[in-house]
Amino acid sequence: QFSGLLGTVYRRGNLSFTRDGNSLLSPVGNRVSLFDLKNNKCETLPLATRLNIVCVGLSPDGSLAILIDEEGAALLVSLIGKCVIHQFYFHKPVHSVKFSPDGKKFVVTKDSLAYLYHAPGKKREFNAFVLDKTYYGPYDETTCIDWTDDSKCFAVGSKDMSTWVFGAERWANLIYYSLGGHKDVIVACFFEENSLDLYTISQDAALCVWQCDTELEGLKPMPPKDAAKEENAGENDEELLEEPKGEEIHGKANPSEQETRNKVKYSRVAKYFFNKEGDFNNLTCAAYHKKTHLLVTGFASGIFHLHELPDFNLIHSLSISDQRIASISINCTGDWIAFGCSGLGQLLVWEWQSESYVLKQQGHFNSMVSLAYSPDGQYIVTGGEDGKVKVWNTSSSFCFVTFTEHSSGVTAVTFTSTGYVVLSASLDGTVRAFDLHRYRNFRTFTSPRPSQFSCLAVDSSGEIVSAGSQDSFEIFIWSMQSGRLLDVLAGHEGPISSLSFNPMKCVLASASWDKTVKLWDMLDSWRTKETLIMNSDVLVVAFRPDGRELAVAALNGQITFWDHENAVQTGSIEGRHDLQMGRKELDKITAKQAAKGKSFTTLCYSADGQSLLAGGLSKFVCIYNVKEQILMKKFEISCNHSLDAMEEYLDRRKMTEFGSLALIDEGGGGDDGVAIPLPGVKRGDMSYRHFKPEIRVTCVRFSPTGRSWAATTTEGLLIYSLDSGLIFDPFELDIDVTPSNIHKTLRQKEYTMAIIMAFKLNEKKLIQEVIEAVPSSEVDVVCSSLPDLYVEKLLEFLASAFETSCHLEFYLIWAHKLLMLHGQKLKTRSVKLLPVIQFLQKSIQRHFEDVSKLCEWNIYNIKYALAISQQRGTKRLAEETPVDEEELDSDSDYLM
């Protein structure tokens, strides 16, 4: 099941802090990631919209969120259950959405209108989105919303340079008129705390301060009208209109003197400008914290300002990058400020008082190309077309180191068998080795003549590094120890597309576009051991974890399996139809015809070697059974129609007599670029506003623990895990195995029988309860009497229990006894059990690192406390009795 999205932290849309201010919601394409800033963890909610999310509305109690995509389709989401409650379609793109502070209503703005809805969840109803009122006023598109603290009124900013103040209820002394005074688009508007006083900010970096002559308590309710007349009027309106608009309220831009008499009046008391020095261009976003009177504004140049209102005192002026700041949010306490930078895919959380980063994350600037798991499955390394190599922690989903030494796109990345060295190959003609202890590039391997490296492999010892060249058709072999070039393997007549080392022997398989796979013996003068002839250009090769089989994917869409020892083909899979290529917007042929020219570009065996993952130019990743050579399952990587090649059929609504509407570059200059696209650019042209990246899977890898697999795609780095989801999957279940019988057996102290019964039922909570009920003195006896089949299952359970449990010593005793008593038997099935053992090792290693850090910190604190106490003791002695100078010198040396 989908477990998480790494590699992309922010795309577009507004950032939102949760109610407690400790977590941040960030839209990532058509999904939402939740960053827990206190516990340093990130998770992606297991739900997705049809297109990219443009705005997120969070309820005041933090239990509900409204996610709205580019076309106005909305999802009402429970953040507690992490599921979709309701779907709604607004028919047109929505610019902003905001809940009232009391959580009873929310406002949505689209076109030039504002719609007031009853918020779901406050009373039991079938329809979650009930329209209350429609507000007319602005002439151009609306841009922003803000509510008063008591939810009586709200303000709406517009592109027509005006701000409108509306009442959520009918107020006798409040007529709805506009506030002008700006010369550019309104970016944000904010009410002062417990007041109708208003701040408006425009794109030309101007701030207007509006003072209201009436307090919030001074608003007078409208006398009730005849209910029967209202009902009739509502019925007639609904007959004429296509969609219900609720009660219509029309604002006036220029009300007469008679209408404004004894009504709420606004007067502009100040106007300030941000760009006095003239070194800032247009203002793009703003956020205001009412309690601390803190205003944060972001600019297109990457600069942001902190001002104290209403006096407009500048606190800070800093720059986060040279790219446009797209979104700003402040948490409830006013300590943390979140910035989203859509151009770089950057997310920052800044603590302004201490001037330090709480969170600083950035994905790959362009698409990811390659990934690799560390041997224990704790880390994932990714390489991208932006030349960066990033290492991610799989448990926290955060990137903790980025290497930027490459000057061109990275084509392949891998870990050595120790897990402390990362290798990367690049089109800049270098292969680089990075040390994960000191975070530095300690080796750079180059070829005698400059070559663009397309693939990379390292042997199981970590000593021999090989890379294949695109242009010279050669394979280069280096020594990791000395960094010297050992040999150049020539023989291929086309670009080298893939390399793979046999995990059990020092044999290298190389695939090329010359329709051959060559096997090189590294220990026998690097001679060609065997040449396997294919029917088509070979794109990728992969060895099975036990080294006895070789899988080869070719350009004709076939996957073939080979016994490389005897150079015999053992089977094949016709995978072209399984790829199921989608239709691009500008394709002249059907998706079915387009799929005939597609093939798998990445292969990977599962940790036990029984399954094969395959991906390519498609939204699907296929998993095949190797023995039966049949398709077991297809995973749909994304349902995001903002990406190209997602449609299966032609969308007739986009076809006109002049051609596809996709050819029309929408907008006339826009905020995000210029109108002329660069010729011949396919990957992603930064100057083209209406660019749709094509969905593709560039690399798939199985975790060594066998619990998850990952894929680098156009969407980012997606992880699919076995550990998420509630599935009842019993094992050898019979009629007597019930929870009550298990508890009964446990009370009779028949621990071994209780454990076997619990594993038959296969309920994780029950297994944990049974194992934790066994006294530590009985662990030895229970372990020795367990059947072999349940030893494996118990080891797997212990590995997963280590991830979450706090009973470290107890579970370590179990693991130690099991491995000591059954070690010899387990060794005979080591190939099959390797994923489970690595999973256990990963869990223990993670705890070892955490505990060792804590111990070191405690040792340091104790030493420091002892040194301080000794220093004070010597001072007292010195005051009380005269001390020999030589002794004092020796004491001070000891303390130093």
N, C-alpha and C positions, 0 to 999 in steps of 0.2 A: 504494500500500500504506500501511497505518497507520504513521505516522511518530512521532507523539508526542502527549501530552496536556498542555495548558497550562491555566492558569486555576484548577486545583484542585491543592493540594499535599498535603492530608491530609483524610481523612474520618473513619475510625474504625479501631480495631485497634491492635496494638502496633508501635512503631517498632523497627528493628533496625540496628545498625551492622555493617558488614562486618568481616572478620577484621583487615584492616590499619587499621581505624578511620578511613579517609579518605572512605568512602561511607556513605550512609544509605538504607535501604529503607523506603519509606512507602506504606502501602495507600491507594489513591485509588479509592473505589467498588469495582468488581470487577477493577481493575487494580493494578499495583504500579509506583511510580516509583523510580528509582535516582538519588539526588543525589550527584554527584561533588564533594565539598567542596573538594578540592585544586585541581581544574581548573575549578571554577565552571561545571559543566555538569549537565544533568538529562536523563534519558531514561526513557521509559515502556516497560516490557517488552512485546513484541508477543504477549501472551497474556492471557486473561481467564477468570475463573470465572463461574459461572451467576448467582450472587448476590453481594452485597457481602462483601468479605473482612473477617473478624473477628479472625483471628490468623495470625501469620507465625512459622514456626520456621526458624531459619538454622543450617546445620551449622557445626561449629567451623572447618573448613577453608575455608568460604565458597563452596563449589562448588554446594551444593544448598540449596533452600528448600522448605518445605512451606507452601502457601497453603490456608487452610480458610475456607469461606464460611459464611453464616448457618445453613444447613441441615445442615452437617457434611460437605459434599462437598469433597474435598481434591485438590490438584494437587501432584505432585512435580515441581519445576522445576529445570533446570540453569541456574545463573547465568552459566556460561561460554558455553554455546551459546544461552542465552536461549530455551529451548524446553521443552515439557512432556514429561516422561519417563514419567509414570505417573499414573493417576487412581484415586482410592479414595473410598469413601463410608462415613462413620462412623455413618450412620443417625440421629444426633441432633446437636443443636448442640454444638459443642466450645468449652470455655471457655479453654483454654490448651494450648500445645504447646511442648516444649523438648527439644533434643538433649542427650545426655550430653557432658561435656567431651572424652571420647576419641572421640566421633563414632560409636560402635558401636550405640547405642540411642537411642530417644527416647520420652518420656512424653506421652500425650494424656489430658486430663481432660474427662469429660462426665458429666452428672448428678452422682451422688455417688461415681463410680468413677474410678480411675486405671488406664490401660492402658499397659503397657510393650511396645514394638515393637522388633524388630531394625531398625536403620537401614539403608537401601539404600546400595549403592555400595561397601561394604567387601568383599563377596564376590559372585561372579557368581550371580544367581538370577533366576528368571522372575517370581516374586511379590515386588514391591518392599517391601510392608508385611507383615511376618510377626509375628503376635501372640505374645509370650512369656509374659506374666503379666497377670492382672487383680487389682487390689488393692481390697478392700472395707474400709471404715472409717468415713468421714464419713457423717452422717445427711442432710446437706443438700448442695446443689450445691457443687462444688469451684471454686476461684477462681484459684489460682496454683501454680507449681512452682519448685523450685530444686534443683540437683544439688550434691553434694560435689565437690571438685576431682579426686578419683581415680575418680569415676563409680561408687562402691560403693553410695551411698545417695542418696535424694532425699526432699524434704519437699513435702507438699501442703497448701495452706490451703483452708479451707472456709467456707461461709456459716453453718455451725452454731457458729462462733466457736472452732473447734479447729484445730490443726495436727498433721498426722500425719507421722511419719518412717518411711519404708519402705526396705528393702534391695533393690537391683537384683538381687542374688543372695541365696541363703538363708544367713544368718549365725546360728551357734549361739547367740551371746550377744546377739542383737538381736531383741527381740519388738516387734511393731508396735503401739504404743499412742499415745494422743493427748496433746497439750500444750494445756492450757486457759489460764485467766488473763485472757481478753479478754471484753469485754461487747458486742462488735459484730462484723460480718463481717470476716474476715481478708482484707486487701488484698494483702499481699506477705509472703513469708518468704525469708530468706537465710541460707546457711551461711557461717561465717567461713572464711577461707583455710586450706586444709589442716587442717580441723578439723570435728568434729561439732557444735561450738557453733552456736547458732541464734538469729537475730533474727526476731521476728514482729511485724507491724504491722497494726493493725485500723483500720476505717473511722472510729471515734470518736477518731482521732489519738492512739493509745496504742502504745508500743513495749515489748515484753518481751524481755529478754536471757536466753537459756537456756544454761546451762553443762552440758557433758557430761563424765561421769567417765572416759570412754574415748577414746583417740586412734584415728585412722583405722586405724593399723597393728594396733590391739588387737582388731579384728573377727575372730572365728574362723569359718572356713568350716564349713558343715553336713556331717556325714558322708553319703556317697552312699547312697540308698535302693535297693531292689530295682527294677531297670529294667523287668522284665517286668510287675510289679504296676502301675507308673506308666503303662505303655502301655495296659493293659486299662482302667484308671480313666479315662484320657484318651478312649478310644474310646467308653465308655459315656456320658461327659459330652457328647461331641459329637453323639451320637444324640438326646439330649434337648433340646439347645439349638439355637436358630435360627441364631445366628452363633457361631463358635468363640471361646472366651474364654481359651484357653491355660491355664496353671496358675493356679488361684484361690488368693489369699492373703487371709485375713480378719484384720483388725486388731482389737484389743480395747481398748475405752474404759476399762475398770476391771479390769486383770489382778490376779490374786490374789498374795499375798506369795510363795507357793511358785514361781509362774511368773517373778517378777521377781528372784528370788535369783540372784546372780552374772551378772546381765544388765546391759546398758547402761542407765544411769540419767541422767535430765535433772533439773536443779534450776533454778528461776528465781532469778537473782541480782540482777535490777534491773527496775524498770518506770518508764518515762518518759512524760510527756505533752507533746505539741507545743503545745496551745492553752492555755498558762498564763494568757495575758491575756484569753482568751475571745473574741478577734476572728476566729478561724478556724472555719469550719464543716467538714463531713466531709472526711476525707482520701480521695483518689480513686486515686492511683497512687504507686508508689515504685520506686527503682532503687538498687542498691548496688554499689560498685566495691571488690572484695575486697583488691586490692593497696594501695590508698591509704586504705582504711577510710572511704570517702566515701559517705554516705547522702543521697539526694535524694528529697524527698517533695513531691507536688503536691496541691493542695486544690481544692475546688469553687469557691472564690472567685477562682481565678487566681493565688494566692500559691504560691511554692515555697520550701522550706527546704533548706539544705545543712548537714548535721551530720557531725561526726567521731565515729566509734564506736571502742571501746565506751564512751567517757566521755560521749558525747552533748553534745559542745561545738558550739554554733551558730557556723557560719562566715558564712553569708549568709541573709537573708530578703528575698526580692524578689517583685514582682508582674509578670506578663507581660500580663495583661488582667483583665477582670472575669468571664471565662467559665471554666468547669470545665476543668482540665487532664486530658486523657484518657489520655495515655501519656508515659512518660519512659524514656530509654535513655542509657547512658553508653558512650563508646567505650573501646577496649582500653587506651589510655594513661591514661584518667581525666581528660583535659584538656577534652573537649567533652561537653556534655550536650544531648540533643535533647528538645524538648517538642512534643507534639501537642495541639492544641486543636480538638476536633471541632465545637463550637458555631460557631466563626468560620472553620473550615477553615484554621487557622493552623499553620505549622511553623517552629520556632525551633531553631537550634543555637547554644548559648552557651558561650563559653570562660570558665570561672568564675574562673580565676586572674587574667586580665587584665580581667575583667568587660566583655567585648565580644562582639558578635554575629558569628558565623561565617556564619550564614545567617538571614535573616528574610524569610519569604515568607507571603503570605496571598492566597487567591483571592477572588472576589466572594462576598459574604455571601449574596445570593440569586442567582437564575439570571442568566446573561449574556444580553443582548438583541441586541447588535450588535457587529460587528468590521470592521476595515479594515486592509489591508496598506499599508505605506509604499511610495512609488514604486520604491525599489530592492529591496523584498522583505525587508529586514533586520529590520524591526520589525512588530509587530501591535498595534493599539490595540483594546481592548474596553470596552464600556459595559455596566453592569449595573443591575438593579432596586434595588440598594443605593445608587445615586447616585454610584458611583465610576467613574472613567475610569483604566484601567491600560494601561501600555505594556510589551510583552513583547519580548524579544530572541529571534528565531527560532532562532539557532544555539545559544544556551545554555539556552533555555526558561525563563529567569528574568524576573520582573517587575522593572524597574529604576526605575519612577516611578509613583506613584499620585496622582491629583488628586481631591480630596474637596470641591471648591467647590459642587457641585450639592446642592440640598436635597431633591431627589426623584429618581425613577428616570430613568436615561439611556435615551433611545429610539433614538438614532442617533449614530454616530461616523464621522469621515472624516479623512484626511490631505489637506493641500494638495499641489500638484504639486512644491513644493520638498522636501517631506518633513520640514520642521522645524517645522511648525505642525499641531496636532491640533485639530479642531473637534468639539464635542459638543452635541447638542440634548437637552433634558430636559423633563419634565412640570412642572418648577418655573417654566416661563415664560421661560427664558433659553437662549441659545445662547452657548457660551463657547469662546474660542480660547486654546490653551495653547502656550507656547513651549518647544520641546525643547532649546534651548541653556541657558536660565536656569531651566527647570522652574517656570514661573509662569503664572498666568491673566492675560494682558495685554489681552484684549478681552472684554467682555460685551455681547451684543446682546439687546435687549428690544423688545417690541412696545408700541404706545401703550396698548392695553388688555391686561390679563393674558391670556395664551393658553397652552394646553398644546401644546408642539411634539411632533409624532409622527414627523417625518422631516426629513432634512437633505441638502443638496447644495452643492457648491462648484465653480465653473467651472474650466477647465483653467489659467487664468492665476492662480487663487488670489485674485482681487480681488473677485468677486461671491459672496456667501454667501446662500443661500436656505433657508427653513425653512417647513414646512407645519403648519397648526394643526388640532387635533382639534375644537375647539369653535366657532371663528368661521368655519371653512371658507375661510380666506384664506391666501395665500402671502406671506411677508415677505421683502423683498430688502434686504440691507445692503452697505455698502462695507467691505471688510476694512481698507483704508488708514485711513479716517477713523472707522469705527465707526458712521457715521450710517445711519439708515433711509432707503433710496433710494425705495422704492415698496412698495405693498401691492397684490397682484394678487387681485382678486375675480372671481368668475364660477362657481366650483364651488358645488354645492348640497348637498354632503355633506362629511364629514371628509376631509382630505387624507391619503392612505395612503402615498404614495411620491413622491419627486422624483429626477430624474436629468438631469444636464447632458450634452449632446452633446460628446464629447471634441474634435471638430474644429471645431465652430461654437458660437457663443454662443446656443444654443437650449436651453430648459429644458422637460422633459416632466414634467407633474404628473398623478398618478393619484388618483382620488377614489371614494368609495362612491356617487357619483351616476351610475355607469356610463359615465363619460367619461374620456378622456385628453386633456389640453389641451397644446398646444405653444406656448410663449411665446418671441418673439424679443427677446432682451435688448438688442439694439442699436437697435431700432426702436420706441422709446417703450413698450416692454414690452407690445406688443399681442398678442392671441391670434392666432397664426399659423394654427393648425388645431385642430379638435376631432374626436377619433376616438370614435365611438359604439360601446360594447360591449354584450354581452347580459346582463352581470351586474356586480356591484360589483367595481371594480378594486382589487387588493391591492398590486401591485408592478409597476414599470416598470424596464427596464434597456436602455441603449444598447450596441450592439456597439462594441468598441474603435476601429474605423475610422469610427464615427458614421453608417454608412449604413443601419442597421437598428435597429428598436425591438422589444423583446420585452415582452409584457404578460401578466401572470397575473391571472385573475379568480376570483371566488368559486365559479363553477361548475366549477372544476378545469381549465379550458382555459388553454393558453399560446398566444397568437397572435403572429405576426410581422408587422411593418408596415414598408412603405417610407414613412417619414414625410414625405419630400419631396412625394410625390404623393398621400398619404393613402390608400394602397392596401394591403389585407391580402395578404401574400405566402404565408402558410401558417398552420397551427395544429396543436397537439398536444393530444390528449385525455389529460390526465395523471392523471385521478382514480383510474383502476385501478392505475396505477403507484405511487401513494402507499402502497397496501397498509397501511391503518390497522390497528393492533392493537386487541384488545378490552380494555376497562377491566374491573377487578374487579367493579364495580357496574353494568355495562351490562346492560340488559334485551334489547338487540338484538345480532345477530351483527356480527363485524368487517366483513364484506362490506357489510352495510347501513349501518354507521356511516361507512364510507369514502365513501359517496355524498354526504355533507354536508361532506367535507373538500376542501381546496384547497392549492395552493402559496402560501406566504407570503413566500418569498425566492427571488430569481433572480440569476444572475451568469453572464456570458459568460467563456469561457476566454481566456487572453492572446492567442491567435491568432484568436479570434472564430469558430472552427469548431464549438465545442461549447457547450452551455448546462447549467449546474448548477441544480438546483431542489430545494428542501426545504420542509417544512411540518410539520403535526401528525402526524408519523410517525417511525418509527425508520430510514427509508430516505432517502438522498439520491440523486436520479436524475440521470444525465448523458445528454443528448440530442445527437444529431448535428443541427446546424441545417439543413444543406443537404438531408439526406434526411428530416429530421423523424421520426427513429425513436429509440427508447430503446437506448442503447449498453450501459449498465451501471447496476446499482443497488448502492450502498454501504450495508451495514448498519452504522449508527452505533454500536449497542451490542447486546450479548446479555445485558445485566444485568436479570434478572427481579425485582430489588428495586425497579425502576421500574414505573410503571403503564403500561397500553396496550401491553404487550409480547406478550401471549398472542394467538394467532390464534383459538383455540377456547376454549370454556368449560371450566374445570377442574371436573369433576364431583365431585372429592374435596372441594372447598370448598363444595359445595352441600348444605344440610340442609333439612329440612321447614320450618324457620323462616326460610330465606333464606341468603344468602352468609355464610360465615365471616369474610369481609373486613369485614363491618359490626361485628364484635366488636372492641372496643378492648382489646387484650391487656395484661395486667399490671394491678396495682391501685395505681397511684400512681407506681411506677417511679422511676428516677433522673433521667429526662430531662424531666419536665414534669407537668402536672396533667391531670385526666381530662376536663375540659369543653372541647370544641372551639369555636372562635368561629364563629358562624353566617355562612354565605355566603362563607367564605374558600376560594378555589380554588388559589391560587398556592403556598402553603406556610404552614401555620398552626403557629407555634412552640409553641402550647400543646397540639397534638394529637400524641400519642405514636406512633400507628400511621399516620403520613402517608406515602403513596407518591407522590412527584412523577411527573408524566406525562412520558413521553419525547416530546421535540419538538425540531425544528431551527429556531432563531430567525433565523439569518443564515448565508449561505454566501458566500465570496469566493475568487477565484482569485488566486494570487500573480502579480505583474507579470512575474516571471521565467519563468512557465509551468512551473515544476518541481513546484509543490505547490498544494494548496487547503486552506482551513480552514473549519470550521463551528462556530458556537456552539450548543451543545446543553444539555440537562438534565445530561448527564454532565460538561460542561466544554468547553473549547476543543480540538477535535480537529483534528490536521493530518495530511493524507494526502499522501505524497510519492512522486515517481518515483524518487528516489535510493536508496530502501531496497529490498533484495531482490536475489537473483541471478537474472537472466533472460538466457538466450541469445537474442539478437534480431539475427540477421545481416542485412546489407543488400546486395542484388545479389550474393549469394554464388555463386561458380562452383567447379568441381572442383579448380582449381589453387590456390585460396586456402586454405592451411593454415599453421599456426604455423611449421613447418619451412621452408616456402617463403619466408615473410616474413623469417625470420632469415637465410636464404640471400641474399635480395635486399638485406638490410641490410648483410651482409658485403661485397657487391659495390659498396656505396656508392651504390646507386640509391635515394636517400632518398624522393623523391616517389612512386615506385612502391610502396615499402614502406609509406608512410603510407596510400595508397589501398587497398592490400590489407588493412591492419590495420583500416581503417574498414569494409571489406566484411565482415570477420569479426566486427567490433563487440565485441571483448573489451577491456574498459577497461584491464586490466593490460598487455595486449599493445600497445595504442595508446600508453600512457604510456612503455613500454620503447622503442618505435620513435622517438617524438618526442624523448625524452631522449638517444637515441643520435646525433641530428643535431648536428654541431658548430655553435656559434653563428655562425661565419663563413659557413656554408652556408644559414642560415635565410632570407636574402633571396632566394636563387636558388630554393629549394624553394617559398616562398610565391608567387613570380611564376609558377611552372609548375603550380600546383595548379588543377584544374578548379573552376568556380564552386560546384558542388554540394558538394564536399568542403571548400570554404572555410567554409560555414555549419556543417558538422559539426565542423570543427576549432575554430571559435570557441566552439561549445557545449562541446566537450571542455575547452578552455582555461578556460572559466568554472567548470566543476566541479572541474578540477585545482587551481585557485587556492584552493579551499576547504580542501584538505588538504596540498598540496605545500609544501615549504620552499624550492624553487628559484624564488624570486620573480623575480629579474632575468631568468633564462632565459625564463620564461613571458611576462614583460612584453615582451621583445624579439619573441617570436612574435606577441603580440597587436598590438603597434605596427606590425610589418611587414605583417601581414594587413590591418589597417584602412587603412594608407597606400596599399597597392598595389591593394586591391579596394574602397576606400571608395565610389567613384562607382557601381559596379555594385550594391553592397549598398544604397545609398541608394534605388535604384529599387524595391527590395523591402522598404522600411523597415517597412511595416505588419506583414508576415509575420515579419520578423526582430527586431521590437522586444523580444519576451520574451527572446531570446538575448542581445541587447545589454544589456538591463537586468540579466540574470543575471551577465554579465561585469562590469558596472559595480558591482553589489552586492559581488562578490568582491574587486575591486580596492579599492573604498572601505573595506571592512572591514580589509584589510591596511594601507591608507594610515593609518587611524585608529590601529591597533596600533603601526605603525612610528613614526608621528609622536609618539605618547606616549612611546615608548622614546627617541627622539632628544631630545625636550624634557627628559626626565629626565637623560639623559647630559650635555646642554649645561649643565643646572643644576649637576650634580655637578662638571663640569670647572671651571665658573666659581667654584664654592665652593672647590674645591681650589686654584685659582690665587689667589683672594682670601686664603686662609689662608697660603699660601706667601709671598705678597707682604707680608703683615702681619708674618710672622716675620722676613722679610728686612729690613724697615724697622726692626724692633726691634733686630736685630743691628747694623745700621749706626749706630743711635742710641747703642748701647752703646760701639761702637768709636770713632766720630768725632762731634764736636758738629755738629748739623744745625740749619740756619736754621728758625725757628719757622713762617714763612710757607709754606715748602716742605712741612713736616710736615702743616700744615692742608690743603693742596691734595691731598696723598696720601690723607689720611683721608677727604676728601670723595669722592674717586674710589672708594675701597673701599666707602663707604656706598652 
